[in-house]
Amino acid sequence: MINTVKKILVVEDEEKIMSVVKSFLESKGFCVLSAENGRKAIEIFEKENIAMILLDLMLPLLSGEEVCNIIRKKSRVPIIMLTAKSAEVDMLKGLGNGADDYITKPFSLKTLYARMEAVMRRSADDMEALVSKNSFFSGDLTIDFESRMITKQSEEVKLTPNEYKILATLIKYPNKVFTREELIASALGEEYEGFDRTIDSHIKNLRQKIETDPKNPVYVKTIHGVGYKFGGE
């Protein structure tokens, strides 16, 4: 069975807050990963397919601002900052660093959940707009998402519907590593009846069509022991 549970990374060094938030989000059906300092947060983010980050600002080793800046260079994953800093200048600074929202402590769990839902909706809308309206360029590969036309070195590439969905999903989440199950769930949907290893065949065929050297792929990379990610710029 495909696992579609969203993983939330909570970065918080106050044990009581972490415990309460973790228990609450797990009761809502999320898988919650926790980090008590900035460095651990980065380590977890780079290994896991995170759907959202709740990020405290005042952290050991790396500050929340530094964590946010590092992640924003790699990903558009939704980030909500949690902090005791309530001044407007701090809020604007946090949003300027790339956060999607900002919640000051103390906060109610109902408010936190409502803000999370709002940010997730906006993020989904942004991704849908990217795929439905924009074009993507990387090296010799061009994708017009509106017409679903893919060209390589100015020559049209014919993809099957599933190959297109897989490629579009990988591009939407740059630098995110998908397990086979996650890629099936995100790209092909829960109704997909193939086995998780079937995704390997789709990837192999996709590489044959868009890679100059399919054995040394540039765009669809294998992360050994985990899954796949998009390697284009």
Helices and strands as residue ranges (DSSP letters): E 7-11, H 15-27, E 31-35, H 38-47, E 52-56, H 64-72, E 79-83, H 88-96, E 101-104, H 109-133, E 135-138, E 141-144, E 149-152, E 155-157, H 161-172, H 180-183, I 184-188, H 198-210, E 220-223, E 227-230
